[in-house]
Amino acid sequence: MKITVINGTEKHGVTYTLKEIFLEPFKDSAEITEFYLPKDLPGFCCGCIQCIGKDKSLCKDFQYTQKIEKALLEADLLVFTSPAYVMHATGAMKAMLDHYGYMWMPHRPAKEMFGKRAMIITQCLGAGEKSTAKDIKDSLSWWGITYIRTAGFKLMSEVRWDKIPQKKKDAITSSLQKAAARFKAIDYSKPARTGISAKAKFYMVRMLQTGLGKDNPEYTDFKYWKGNGWTGKVRPWK
Ligand SMILES: Cc1cc2nc3c(=O)[nH]c(=O)nc-3n(C[C@H](O)[C@H](O)[C@H](O)COP(=O)(O)O)c2cc1C
């Protein structure tokens, strides 16, 4: 199986430690590809809209985005991690997600996403682990993923792993090990079920694209939907 990890920070701190605990049971069998932000996608979206309007290859950061997208699409399991920075995902994570606006359902979602599984790991000192996970989940669900699990932690006392009380560290470790065991038990030869929310988004956009296509059959997103057969009988899920 293949796992692609998007680390929202380059620091080998608490977030990194939590991710390592989660990945541990997969290390002997899975092919794990990791990206560290901002190193592996250092630019910001400049709002040129070329990716949405014309083609993703026109992005000034395409040399970075294409590598990450390939790894995302090839993976059976996606893992996203981020500490809470002022109650939200790190700026580097947000900048990464901005680059994939074209993969949102109203534009050109990748059919591979509809059967994928994802895990989001977040932590904070006292508040913000949930809103941080939501920042990431918003994109993943609009990419078409239904099977998204989150593990969020409040450290409470300390932001250095070695200084956190042992009892707290044990509770966090146990929670992540249980989550990893659930993911390990999955049969990845079968795609995840596409849920009602993803299907509702799909049908809403299908209607929108059909209308837009009547006005302008050369519209980029419409051509993509039509090319995939989605304005007809084909669906991106099995
Ligand atoms: C710029 C910045 C903003 C932060 N904002 C919050 C916050 O809003 N809420 C919170 O509980 N912790 C906050 N923290 C603490 C982090 O969420 C995290 O617990 C800490 O940075 C340790 O994680 P790390 O070792 O993975 O970097 C912040 C840390 C930084 C550096």
The ligand as a MOL file (V3000), in Angstrom:
LIG
                    3D

  0  0  0     0  0            999 V3000
M  V30 BEGIN CTAB
M  V30 COUNTS 31 33 0 0 0
M  V30 BEGIN ATOM
M  V30 1 C 2.7260 30.9070 15.6080 0
M  V30 2 C 2.1170 29.9350 16.5600 0
M  V30 3 C 0.7740 30.0390 16.8450 0
M  V30 4 C 0.1840 29.1440 17.7250 0
M  V30 5 N -1.1570 29.2470 17.9710 0
M  V30 6 C -1.7310 28.4100 18.8480 0
M  V30 7 C -3.1360 28.5180 19.1020 0
M  V30 8 O -3.8670 29.3080 18.5120 0
M  V30 9 N -3.6740 27.6900 20.0180 0
M  V30 10 C -2.8960 26.7870 20.7080 0
M  V30 11 O -3.4490 26.1030 21.5660 0
M  V30 12 N -1.5870 26.6120 20.4250 0
M  V30 13 C -0.9770 27.4080 19.5180 0
M  V30 14 N 0.3490 27.2480 19.2320 0
M  V30 15 C 1.0620 26.0490 19.7310 0
M  V30 16 C 1.0750 24.9790 18.6170 0
M  V30 17 O -0.2290 24.6060 18.2340 0
M  V30 18 C 1.8480 23.7060 18.9810 0
M  V30 19 O 1.2960 23.0940 20.1110 0
M  V30 20 C 3.3200 23.9900 19.2190 0
M  V30 21 O 3.8270 24.8370 18.2340 0
M  V30 22 C 4.1460 22.7070 19.2730 0
M  V30 23 O 3.9860 21.9840 18.0590 0
M  V30 24 P 5.2260 21.5980 17.1200 0
M  V30 25 O 6.3130 21.0830 18.0350 0
M  V30 26 O 4.7340 20.5660 16.2110 0
M  V30 27 O 5.6730 22.8450 16.4130 0
M  V30 28 C 0.9640 28.1190 18.3550 0
M  V30 29 C 2.3300 28.0320 18.0370 0
M  V30 30 C 2.9030 28.9060 17.1530 0
M  V30 31 C 4.3630 28.7580 16.8080 0
M  V30 END ATOM
M  V30 BEGIN BOND
M  V30 1 1 1 2
M  V30 2 1 2 3
M  V30 3 2 2 30
M  V30 4 2 3 4
M  V30 5 1 4 5
M  V30 6 1 4 28
M  V30 7 2 5 6
M  V30 8 1 6 7
M  V30 9 1 6 13
M  V30 10 2 7 8
M  V30 11 1 7 9
M  V30 12 1 9 10
M  V30 13 2 10 11
M  V30 14 1 10 12
M  V30 15 2 12 13
M  V30 16 1 13 14
M  V30 17 1 14 15
M  V30 18 1 14 28
M  V30 19 1 15 16
M  V30 20 1 16 17
M  V30 21 1 16 18
M  V30 22 1 18 19
M  V30 23 1 18 20
M  V30 24 1 20 21
M  V30 25 1 20 22
M  V30 26 1 22 23
M  V30 27 1 23 24
M  V30 28 2 24 25
M  V30 29 1 24 26
M  V30 30 1 24 27
M  V30 31 2 28 29
M  V30 32 1 29 30
M  V30 33 1 30 31
M  V30 END BOND
M  V30 END CTAB
M  END
